[in-house]
Every structure is written in structure tokens, then in C-alpha cells.
Amino acid sequence: MKKLLLLLVLASGTLFGQTDQQTSKATVTVNGTAKVFVTPDMTELNIHVSSIKMNMGDATKAIGDQTQSYLKILKQLGFQESDVKTTNFSASKNRIYRENGPKDSGYVVSQNLTVKFGYNQTTLQKIVARFSEAKDPVDFNIGFYISDALRDKTEAELQAKAVTDARKKASNLTSAAGVKMGGVKAILYGSSDAPGPMYYKSDMRMFANTEMAADGADLSFAPQEVELQEIVTVVWFIE
């Protein structure tokens, strides 16, 4: 029994000794970065619908009628009613501010109609042309953004490039210091010192009016490129 205990102690001492030795080995820590400008592949169309009436019920009915009119136009453009989402509905008193204080003047009811679809120049031109033909001016804006699929694909590519960049920097540093790179000790990602990808929404605002080209062909929609960046911290052992 004593012999068995002695062997266990010796084995344990050897194991901890190796672990301590490995932990105390010198390392080099490098941040690898990679970034790219990506053209958004998705479009977001927002139509603002509002009405002011003395009675809230009348104002609500008015935006309901407007909404149905816009849905009809969107269907003619090839969209399904299920593609259109209602957002930011609001109803409140319409207050007019005078010198002697605010005065209630009926009610204002509003909402937004939102449609998201793949970026297509021809589709956008048709939308603007159709809205410009409307009897009443249409208040709308067009924004561009990156789809989840494109963002995930781009981020994966950037992460690989960031690791390659870190390896290149570590190689340069160890070579200059006259030491050799060993294996990887750790890879750090997403910490406060290494922020995740940056993402910005590209946006453009436009109002339809009678001065626009009738067919919309003179309009050119060019989404602003979005910058995506990845930062990865890699720790190597050095010998």
C-alpha cells in the first residue's frame, strides 16, 4: 500500500510540474484584424401613413383607406400582402401651439408600412415611378442593409483573415526577437478588448412628387457600402 501511494505522489508531482512549466512558458500575444466594405444586398421600403381629423375614428378610418390604397399598389408591383408589415402605429391629440398656449385640434393617427426585399435596381425604379403617379404625394423612404446570410458569410471570411494576420505579425515579431513560434496557447474573440464586427445601415431618403421622371428610369439607386471588421487575439508559445 505504501509503495502504491508513493507512486501516485511521484506521478502527481510529475504531472503538476509539467503543467506549471507549460504555464510559465513565454508567449507572444497578437491582435489580428481584417475588414472589408460590403454592398448591402437587401432593401427596406417604409411608407408613412397619417391623417388628422377632428374625430379619432375618422382619422383611423382615413389611414385605413390609405393603407388599402398602398397595398393595392404594392400588389401591382409584385409584392404579397403578407410581405407588408405595420409598424409604429400611434394615435394622439393634435395640439396646436399658440401664443396663449396649446390648443387641441382633433386627432392625428399614423403608422408605417414596411416591406423588405432583395436589392434590385429595376424594382426600386418601378416603386418610385408608381408612387409618383399617385394622386396624393406619398411619404416614403428607402434604406439598404446586409442580409444575415451575407453577413455571416463575410464575418467567417474575415475571422479567418484576422487569424492569418495575427500569425503573420507574430512571425515577424518572433523573428525580430530571435526566438521561434510554438503552438497556439489561446484564441480570444468577442471580449471588451477585441470588439465584434461593426455594422452600419446604409440609408437614403426620397419623397415622391410630380417632378420625378414618369418611368423612374432616370433614378439610380446605389447603396452605400458597409464596413465590416473582425478582431481576433491569438496567443502563441515562444521558444
Residue pairs with C-beta under 8 A, 6 or more apart in sequence:
25 182
25 237
25 238
26 179
26 237
26 238
27 185
27 235
27 236
27 237
27 238
28 170
28 173
28 174
28 181
28 235
28 236
28 238
29 233
29 234
29 235
30 166
30 169
30 170
30 173
30 233
30 234
30 236
31 166
31 169
31 194
31 231
31 232
31 233
32 161
32 162
32 163
32 164
32 165
32 166
32 167
32 169
32 231
32 232
32 233
32 234
33 162
33 165
33 229
33 230
33 231
33 232
34 158
34 159
34 161
34 162
34 164
34 165
34 229
34 230
35 158
35 227
35 228
35 229
35 230
36 154
36 157
36 158
36 227
36 228
37 225
37 226
37 227
37 228
38 146
38 150
38 154
38 225
38 226
38 227
38 228
39 223
39 225
39 226
40 119
40 144
40 145
40 146
40 202
40 223
40 224
40 225
40 226
41 118
41 119
41 146
41 147
41 150
42 116
42 117
42 118
42 119
42 144
42 145
42 146
42 147
43 116
43 117
43 118
43 119
43 120
43 123
43 124
43 142
43 143
43 144
44 114
44 115
44 116
44 142
44 143
44 144
44 145
45 114
45 115
45 116
45 117
45 127
45 140
45 141
45 142
46 112
46 113
46 114
46 140
46 141
46 142
46 143
47 70
47 112
47 113
47 114
47 138
47 139
47 140
48 110
48 112
48 139
48 140
48 141
49 63
49 66
49 67
49 70
49 110
49 111
49 112
49 113
50 63
50 108
50 109
50 110
50 111
50 139
51 58
51 59
51 60
51 62
51 63
51 66
51 108
51 109
51 110
52 59
52 94
52 105
52 106
52 107
52 108
53 59
53 62
53 106
53 107
53 109
54 105
54 106
54 107
55 106
55 107
56 91
56 107
56 109
59 91
59 106
59 107
59 108
59 109
60 91
60 109
62 109
63 109
63 110
63 111
67 86
67 111
67 113
70 113
70 138
71 81
71 84
71 113
73 130
73 131
73 134
74 81
74 83
74 84
74 115
75 81
76 130
77 123
77 126
77 127
77 130
78 123
79 115
79 117
83 115
83 116
83 117
84 113
84 114
84 115
85 113
85 114
85 115
86 111
86 112
86 113
86 114
87 111
87 112
87 113
87 114
88 110
88 111
88 112
89 109
89 110
89 111
90 109
90 110
90 111
91 107
91 108
91 109
91 110
92 107
92 108
93 104
93 106
93 107
93 108
94 104
94 105
94 106
94 107
94 108
95 102
95 103
95 104
95 105
96 102
96 103
96 104
96 105
97 103
117 123
119 144
119 223
121 220
121 221
124 142
124 216
124 219
124 221
125 215
125 216
125 217
125 219
125 221
126 216
127 142
127 216
128 206
128 208
128 212
128 216
128 219
129 212
129 213
129 214
129 215
129 216
129 217
130 216
131 138
131 140
131 208
132 208
132 209
132 210
132 212
132 213
132 214
132 216
133 214
134 208
137 207
137 208
137 209
138 207
138 208
139 207
140 206
140 207
140 208
141 203
141 204
141 205
141 206
142 204
142 205
142 206
142 221
143 201
143 202
143 203
143 204
144 201
144 202
144 203
144 204
144 223
144 224
145 201
145 202
145 226
146 154
146 199
146 226
146 228
151 197
151 199
151 228
154 228
155 197
155 228
155 230
158 197
158 228
158 229
158 230
159 189
159 230
159 232
161 230
162 230
162 231
162 232
163 187
163 232
163 234
166 232
166 233
166 234
167 234
170 181
170 234
170 236
171 181
174 180
174 181
174 236
174 238
177 238
179 238
179 239
180 238
180 239
181 236
181 237
181 238
181 239
182 236
182 237
182 238
182 239
183 236
183 237
184 234
184 235
184 236
184 237
185 235
185 236
185 237
186 234
186 235
187 232
187 233
187 234
187 235
188 194
188 232
188 233
188 234
188 235
189 231
189 232
189 233
190 196
191 233
193 233
194 231
194 232
194 233
195 231
196 230
197 228
197 229
197 230
198 227
198 228
198 229
199 226
199 228
200 226
200 227
201 226
202 223
202 224
202 225
202 226
204 221
204 223
204 224
212 219
213 219
